[in-house]
Amino acid sequence: MLKTEDDRKRFLDMGDIWWWESNRILPISIFIGLPMREFRYCLRTIARKDTEIIFGPCISLKTIVKKRIKRRQISLVIKA
């Protein structure tokens, strides 16, 4: 659905950046940010209930909240 060959190349370059430079937990539209807005006309969102993931990472903002690292405070006390 991309309009030109140049758009296709830029879209694939952004996908390459997302794949190699992110942990693939964040969706590409959030990781890349503003440059992805020019491709809004051809992006599709699919409900997770209607899909079956066969291969590759599973991207969901819901899992980011669950995987949050708990911070612990450690204090060192020197006894005299």
N, CA, C and O atoms as a printed pandas DataFrame, in Angstrom:
     atom_number atom_name residue_name chain_id  residue_number  x_coord  y_coord  z_coord
0              1         N          MET        A               1    0.803   -1.197    0.000
1              2        CA          MET        A               1    0.000    0.000    0.000
2              3         C          MET        A               1    0.853    1.272    0.000
3              4         O          MET        A               1    0.315    2.378   -0.050
4              5         N          LEU        A               2    2.171    1.120    0.056
5              6        CA          LEU        A               2    3.030    2.307    0.027
6              7         C          LEU        A               2    2.981    2.923   -1.362
7              8         O          LEU        A               2    2.926    2.210   -2.364
8              9         N          LYS        A               3    3.001    4.247   -1.419
9             10        CA          LYS        A               3    2.783    4.962   -2.670
10            11         C          LYS        A               3    3.959    4.869   -3.635
11            12         O          LYS        A               3    3.756    4.654   -4.830
12            13         N          THR        A               4    5.188    5.026   -3.135
13            14        CA          THR        A               4    6.343    5.047   -4.035
14            15         C          THR        A               4    7.414    4.072   -3.553
15            16         O          THR        A               4    7.374    3.571   -2.429
16            17         N          GLU        A               5    8.353    3.829   -4.427
17            18        CA          GLU        A               5    9.484    2.960   -4.087
18            19         C          GLU        A               5   10.357    3.604   -3.002
19            20         O          GLU        A               5   10.940    2.906   -2.172
20            21         N          ASP        A               6   10.443    4.924   -3.015
21            22        CA          ASP        A               6   11.215    5.646   -1.990
22            23         C          ASP        A               6   10.561    5.485   -0.618
23            24         O          ASP        A               6   11.256    5.308    0.382
24            25         N          ASP        A               7    9.228    5.545   -0.566
25            26        CA          ASP        A               7    8.510    5.315    0.691
26            27         C          ASP        A               7    8.776    3.898    1.204
27            28         O          ASP        A               7    8.977    3.694    2.401
28            29         N          ARG        A               8    8.776    2.946    0.316
29            30        CA          ARG        A               8    9.027    1.552    0.697
30            31         C          ARG        A               8   10.421    1.393    1.299
31            32         O          ARG        A               8   10.598    0.687    2.292
32            33         N          LYS        A               9   11.416    2.058    0.691
33            34        CA          LYS        A               9   12.781    1.960    1.201
34            35         C          LYS        A               9   12.893    2.603    2.585
35            36         O          LYS        A               9   13.524    2.037    3.478
36            37         N          ARG        A              10   12.283    3.791    2.774
37            38        CA          ARG        A              10   12.330    4.457    4.079
38            39         C          ARG        A              10   11.594    3.643    5.151
39            40         O          ARG        A              10   12.042    3.566    6.295
40            41         N          PHE        A              11   10.471    3.043    4.774
41            42        CA          PHE        A              11    9.702    2.215    5.707
42            43         C          PHE        A              11   10.522    1.006    6.148
43            44         O          PHE        A              11   10.549    0.674    7.333
44            45         N          LEU        A              12   11.184    0.351    5.212
45            46        CA          LEU        A              12   12.022   -0.801    5.549
46            47         C          LEU        A              12   13.241   -0.396    6.367
47            48         O          LEU        A              12   13.679   -1.149    7.237
48            49         N          ASP        A              13   13.793    0.785    6.100
49            50        CA          ASP        A              13   14.927    1.283    6.899
50            51         C          ASP        A              13   14.497    1.514    8.349
51            52         O          ASP        A              13   15.239    1.191    9.276
52            53         N          MET        A              14   13.305    2.069    8.545
53            54        CA          MET        A              14   12.807    2.272    9.907
54            55         C          MET        A              14   12.560    0.934   10.598
55            56         O          MET        A              14   12.831    0.788   11.789
56            57         N          GLY        A              15   12.054   -0.027    9.862
57            58        CA          GLY        A              15   11.859   -1.364   10.426
58            59         C          GLY        A              15   13.181   -1.995   10.819
59            60         O          GLY        A              15   13.265   -2.682   11.837
60            61         N          ASP        A              16   14.208   -1.769   10.024
61            62        CA          ASP        A              16   15.538   -2.289   10.324
62            63         C          ASP        A              16   16.095   -1.646   11.596
63            64         O          ASP        A              16   16.681   -2.330   12.435
64            65         N          ILE        A              17   15.913   -0.341   11.734
65            66        CA          ILE        A              17   16.367    0.372   12.935
66            67         C          ILE        A              17   15.641   -0.177   14.158
67            68         O          ILE        A              17   16.269   -0.451   15.181
68            69         N          TRP        A              18   14.321   -0.340   14.057
69            70        CA          TRP        A              18   13.541   -0.859   15.180
70            71         C          TRP        A              18   13.991   -2.266   15.559
71            72         O          TRP        A              18   14.116   -2.581   16.742
72            73         N          TRP        A              19   14.234   -3.108   14.565
73            74        CA          TRP        A              19   14.588   -4.503   14.830
74            75         C          TRP        A              19   15.936   -4.622   15.538
75            76         O          TRP        A              19   16.069   -5.395   16.487
76            77         N          TRP        A              20   16.930   -3.867   15.089
77            78        CA          TRP        A              20   18.278   -4.027   15.626
78            79         C          TRP        A              20   18.595   -3.127   16.811
79            80         O          TRP        A              20   19.486   -3.452   17.595
80            81         N          GLU        A              21   17.893   -2.001   16.969
81            82        CA          GLU        A              21   18.251   -1.061   18.025
82            83         C          GLU        A              21   17.282   -1.034   19.204
83            84         O          GLU        A              21   17.542   -0.343   20.189
84            85         N          SER        A              22   16.182   -1.761   19.131
85            86        CA          SER        A              22   15.243   -1.782   20.255
86            87         C          SER        A              22   15.232   -3.184   20.849
87            88         O          SER        A              22   15.820   -4.112   20.294
88            89         N          ASN        A              23   14.560   -3.323   21.976
89            90        CA          ASN        A              23   14.415   -4.649   22.566
90            91         C          ASN        A              23   13.178   -5.355   22.029
91            92         O          ASN        A              23   12.858   -6.461   22.465
92            93         N          ARG        A              24   12.491   -4.737   21.101
93            94        CA          ARG        A              24   11.310   -5.247   20.404
94            95         C          ARG        A              24   10.106   -5.433   21.307
95            96         O          ARG        A              24    9.161   -6.135   20.947
96            97         N          ILE        A              25   10.131   -4.812   22.478
97            98        CA          ILE        A              25    8.954   -4.826   23.346
98            99         C          ILE        A              25    8.061   -3.645   22.991
99           100         O          ILE        A              25    6.836   -3.756   23.032
100          101         N          LEU        A              26    8.668   -2.517   22.645
101          102        CA          LEU        A              26    7.898   -1.349   22.218
102          103         C          LEU        A              26    7.461   -1.505   20.773
103          104         O          LEU        A              26    8.240   -1.970   19.941
104          105         N          PRO        A              27    6.236   -1.126   20.459
105          106        CA          PRO        A              27    5.811   -1.134   19.057
106          107         C          PRO        A              27    6.643   -0.150   18.239
107          108         O          PRO        A              27    7.145    0.843   18.767
108          109         N          ILE        A              28    6.782   -0.430   16.967
109          110        CA          ILE        A              28    7.627    0.395   16.093
110          111         C          ILE        A              28    7.143    1.842   16.043
111          112         O          ILE        A              28    7.963    2.758   15.980
112          113         N          SER        A              29    5.839    2.065   16.071
113          114        CA          SER        A              29    5.324    3.431   15.988
114          115         C          SER        A              29    5.697    4.265   17.206
115          116         O          SER        A              29    5.824    5.485   17.096
116          117         N          ILE        A              30    5.874    3.643   18.352
117          118        CA          ILE        A              30    6.291    4.361   19.553
118          119         C          ILE        A              30    7.803    4.525   19.579
119          120         O          ILE        A              30    8.304    5.587   19.950
120          121         N          PHE        A              31    8.536    3.484   19.189
121          122        CA          PHE        A              31    9.998    3.543   19.211
122          123         C          PHE        A              31   10.540    4.556   18.203
123          124         O          PHE        A              31   11.420    5.349   18.536
124          125         N          ILE        A              32   10.025    4.535   16.987
125          126        CA          ILE        A              32   10.493    5.459   15.946
126          127         C          ILE        A              32    9.903    6.855   16.163
127          128         O          ILE        A              32   10.605    7.851   15.994
128          129         N          GLY        A              33    8.635    6.938   16.530
129          130        CA          GLY        A              33    8.011    8.219   16.846
130          131         C          GLY        A              33    7.520    8.994   15.632
131          132         O          GLY        A              33    6.819    8.448   14.780
132          133         N          LEU        A              34    7.891   10.270   15.557
133          134        CA          LEU        A              34    7.360   11.182   14.531
134          135         C          LEU        A              34    7.597   10.744   13.091
135          136         O          LEU        A              34    6.689   10.910   12.277
136          137         N          PRO        A              35    8.747   10.199   12.720
137          138        CA          PRO        A              35    8.910    9.798   11.323
138          139         C          PRO        A              35    7.900    8.751   10.849
139          140         O          PRO        A              35    7.653    8.644    9.648
140          141         N          MET        A              36    7.312    7.979   11.764
141          142        CA          MET        A              36    6.322    6.968   11.362
142          143         C          MET        A              36    4.973    7.589   11.000
143          144         O          MET        A              36    4.141    6.930   10.377
144          145         N          ARG        A              37    4.746    8.842   11.380
145          146        CA          ARG        A              37    3.456    9.486   11.094
146          147         C          ARG        A              37    3.178    9.609    9.603
147          148         O          ARG        A              37    2.019    9.594    9.187
148          149         N          GLU        A              38    4.218    9.729    8.800
149          150        CA          GLU        A              38    3.983    9.851    7.359
150          151         C          GLU        A              38    3.437    8.563    6.747
151          152         O          GLU        A              38    2.943    8.580    5.620
152          153         N          PHE        A              39    3.519    7.458    7.467
153          154        CA          PHE        A              39    3.022    6.171    6.963
154          155         C          PHE        A              39    1.694    5.769    7.596
155          156         O          PHE        A              39    1.280    4.616    7.475
156          157         N          ARG        A              40    1.023    6.694    8.266
157          158        CA          ARG        A              40   -0.250    6.371    8.912
158          159         C          ARG        A              40   -1.290    5.846    7.924
159          160         O          ARG        A              40   -2.128    5.019    8.282
160          161         N          TYR        A              41   -1.236    6.320    6.700
161          162        CA          TYR        A              41   -2.241    5.924    5.707
162          163         C          TYR        A              41   -2.179    4.444    5.361
163          164         O          TYR        A              41   -3.167    3.886    4.882
164          165         N          CYS        A              42   -1.047    3.799    5.592
165          166        CA          CYS        A              42   -0.940    2.396    5.199
166          167         C          CYS        A              42   -0.749    1.447    6.381
167          168         O          CYS        A              42   -0.631    0.240    6.172
168          169         N          LEU        A              43   -0.714    1.957    7.621
169          170        CA          LEU        A              43   -0.552    1.093    8.788
170          171         C          LEU        A              43   -1.883    0.466    9.157
171          172         O          LEU        A              43   -2.933    1.095    9.028
172          173         N          ARG        A              44   -1.832   -0.781    9.619
173          174        CA          ARG        A              44   -3.034   -1.501   10.031
174          175         C          ARG        A              44   -2.840   -1.998   11.451
175          176         O          ARG        A              44   -1.751   -2.444   11.814
176          177         N          THR        A              45   -3.890   -1.923   12.256
177          178        CA          THR        A              45   -3.881   -2.471   13.601
178          179         C          THR        A              45   -4.804   -3.675   13.609
179          180         O          THR        A              45   -5.953   -3.603   13.174
180          181         N          ILE        A              46   -4.278   -4.780   14.110
181          182        CA          ILE        A              46   -5.045   -6.027   14.122
182          183         C          ILE        A              46   -5.298   -6.401   15.578
183          184         O          ILE        A              46   -4.380   -6.376   16.397
184          185         N          ALA        A              47   -6.538   -6.746   15.899
185          186        CA          ALA        A              47   -6.868   -7.162   17.253
186          187         C          ALA        A              47   -6.144   -8.457   17.577
187          188         O          ALA        A              47   -6.094   -9.371   16.755
188          189         N          ARG        A              48   -5.595   -8.531   18.757
189          190        CA          ARG        A              48   -4.803   -9.697   19.144
190          191         C          ARG        A              48   -5.661  -10.963   19.211
191          192         O          ARG        A              48   -5.165  -12.063   18.969
192          193         N          LYS        A              49   -6.931  -10.810   19.535
193          194        CA          LYS        A              49   -7.815  -11.967   19.617
194          195         C          LYS        A              49   -7.997  -12.634   18.259
195          196         O          LYS        A              49   -8.248  -13.836   18.179
196          197         N          ASP        A              50   -7.870  -11.843   17.185
197          198        CA          ASP        A              50   -8.109  -12.356   15.843
198          199         C          ASP        A              50   -6.855  -12.929   15.190
199          200         O          ASP        A              50   -6.898  -13.360   14.038
200          201         N          THR        A              51   -5.743  -12.937   15.914
201          202        CA          THR        A              51   -4.484  -13.387   15.317
202          203         C          THR        A              51   -3.885  -14.548   16.092
203          204         O          THR        A              51   -4.209  -14.781   17.257
204          205         N          GLU        A              52   -3.011  -15.262   15.419
205          206        CA          GLU        A              52   -2.233  -16.318   16.047
206          207         C          GLU        A              52   -0.771  -16.047   15.720
207          208         O          GLU        A              52   -0.389  -16.030   14.550
208          209         N          ILE        A              53    0.043  -15.835   16.740
209          210        CA          ILE        A              53    1.457  -15.536   16.525
210          211         C          ILE        A              53    2.200  -16.856   16.315
211          212         O          ILE        A              53    2.228  -17.715   17.196
212          213         N          ILE        A              54    2.794  -16.998   15.143
213          214        CA          ILE        A              54    3.506  -18.218   14.795
214          215         C          ILE        A              54    4.998  -18.068   15.049
215          216         O          ILE        A              54    5.650  -19.005   15.511
216          217         N          PHE        A              55    5.540  -16.889   14.748
217          218        CA          PHE        A              55    6.984  -16.685   14.866
218          219         C          PHE        A              55    7.266  -15.221   15.132
219          220         O          PHE        A              55    6.569  -14.351   14.610
220          221         N          GLY        A              56    8.276  -14.936   15.933
221          222        CA          GLY        A              56    8.719  -13.570   16.156
222          223         C          GLY        A              56    8.274  -13.018   17.496
223          224         O          GLY        A              56    7.561  -13.681   18.250
224          225         N          PRO        A              57    8.703  -11.796   17.786
225          226        CA          PRO        A              57    8.375  -11.203   19.083
226          227         C          PRO        A              57    6.902  -10.809   19.183
227          228         O          PRO        A              57    6.261  -10.491   18.181
228          229         N          CYS        A              58    6.392  -10.834   20.376
229          230        CA          CYS        A              58    5.015  -10.430   20.650
230          231         C          CYS        A              58    5.061   -9.035   21.244
231          232         O          CYS        A              58    5.612   -8.850   22.329
232          233         N          ILE        A              59    4.502   -8.058   20.569
233          234        CA          ILE        A              59    4.564   -6.668   20.990
234          235         C          ILE        A              59    3.244   -6.275   21.646
235          236         O          ILE        A              59    2.181   -6.396   21.038
236          237         N          SER        A              60    3.319   -5.807   22.877
237          238        CA          SER        A              60    2.122   -5.355   23.573
238          239         C          SER        A              60    2.513   -4.368   24.665
239          240         O          SER        A              60    3.454   -4.618   25.418
240          241         N          LEU        A              61    1.805   -3.260   24.754
241          242        CA          LEU        A              61    2.075   -2.286   25.808
242          243         C          LEU        A              61    1.662   -2.830   27.173
243          244         O          LEU        A              61    2.162   -2.375   28.202
244          245         N          LYS        A              62    0.763   -3.789   27.185
245          246        CA          LYS        A              62    0.306   -4.379   28.435
246          247         C          LYS        A              62    1.433   -5.146   29.128
247          248         O          LYS        A              62    1.520   -5.146   30.356
248          249         N          THR        A              63    2.298   -5.799   28.343
249          250        CA          THR        A              63    3.396   -6.571   28.924
250          251         C          THR        A              63    4.500   -5.684   29.475
251          252         O          THR        A              63    5.253   -6.114   30.349
252          253         N          ILE        A              64    4.611   -4.459   28.984
253          254        CA          ILE        A              64    5.640   -3.546   29.478
254          255         C          ILE        A              64    5.385   -3.217   30.947
255          256         O          ILE        A              64    6.324   -3.149   31.740
256          257         N          VAL        A              65    4.134   -3.014   31.309
257          258        CA          VAL        A              65    3.783   -2.688   32.690
258          259         C          VAL        A              65    4.089   -3.876   33.597
259          260         O          VAL        A              65    4.567   -3.685   34.715
260          261         N          LYS        A              66    3.827   -5.080   33.144
261          262        CA          LYS        A              66    4.059   -6.274   33.954
262          263         C          LYS        A              66    5.546   -6.550   34.154
263          264         O          LYS        A              66    5.942   -7.070   35.197
264          265         N          LYS        A              67    6.366   -6.211   33.173
265          266        CA          LYS        A              67    7.789   -6.514   33.236
266          267         C          LYS        A              67    8.618   -5.393   33.870
267          268         O          LYS        A              67    9.848   -5.420   33.811
268          269         N          ARG        A              68    7.963   -4.429   34.462
269          270        CA          ARG        A              68    8.664   -3.308   35.070
270          271         C          ARG        A              68    9.562   -3.804   36.203
271          272         O          ARG        A              68    9.160   -4.663   36.988
272          273         N          ILE        A              69   10.749   -3.275   36.283
273          274        CA          ILE        A              69   11.716   -3.685   37.298
274          275         C          ILE        A              69   11.370   -3.002   38.621
275          276         O          ILE        A              69   11.136   -1.794   38.665
276          277         N          LYS        A              70   11.341   -3.773   39.673
277          278        CA          LYS        A              70   11.078   -3.216   40.995
278          279         C          LYS        A              70   12.388   -2.670   41.541
279          280         O          LYS        A              70   13.413   -3.351   41.511
280          281         N          ARG        A              71   12.353   -1.448   42.037
281          282        CA          ARG        A              71   13.549   -0.829   42.600
282          283         C          ARG        A              71   13.616   -1.132   44.090
283          284         O          ARG        A              71   12.617   -1.067   44.807
284          285         N          ARG        A              72   14.797   -1.458   44.523
285          286        CA          ARG        A              72   15.008   -1.718   45.938
286          287         C          ARG        A              72   16.023   -0.719   46.468
287          288         O          ARG        A              72   16.965   -0.334   45.775
288          289         N          GLN        A              73   15.813   -0.314   47.692
289          290        CA          GLN        A              73   16.725    0.621   48.294
290          291         C          GLN        A              73   17.617   -0.129   49.266
291          292         O          GLN        A              73   17.136   -0.822   50.162
292          293         N          ILE        A              74   18.915    0.017   49.081
293          294        CA          ILE        A              74   19.892   -0.638   49.942
294          295         C          ILE        A              74   20.699    0.446   50.641
295          296         O          ILE        A              74   21.232    1.352   50.001
296          297         N          SER        A              75   20.782    0.341   51.973
297          298        CA          SER        A              75   21.612    1.311   52.697
298          299         C          SER        A              75   22.718    0.572   53.432
299          300         O          SER        A              75   22.494   -0.463   54.059
300          301         N          LEU        A              76   23.899    1.123   53.338
301          302        CA          LEU        A              76   25.059    0.549   53.981
302          303         C          LEU        A              76   25.306    1.290   55.283
303          304         O          LEU        A              76   25.388    2.518   55.308
304          305         N          VAL        A              77   25.422    0.529   56.369
305          306        CA          VAL        A              77   25.635    1.123   57.678
306          307         C          VAL        A              77   26.983    0.625   58.202
307          308         O          VAL        A              77   27.253   -0.576   58.214
308          309         N          ILE        A              78   27.820    1.567   58.632
309          310        CA          ILE        A              78   29.132    1.215   59.180
310          311         C          ILE        A              78   29.031    1.260   60.696
311          312         O          ILE        A              78   28.688    2.289   61.278
312          313         N          LYS        A              79   29.334    0.132   61.327
313          314        CA          LYS        A              79   29.292    0.062   62.797
314          315         C          LYS        A              79   30.633    0.499   63.357
315          316         O          LYS        A              79   31.679    0.029   62.910
316          317         N          ALA        A              80   30.607    1.377   64.312
317          318        CA          ALA        A              80   31.846    1.888   64.889
318          319         C          ALA        A              80   32.306    1.028   66.041
319          320         O          ALA        A              80   33.338    1.310   66.650
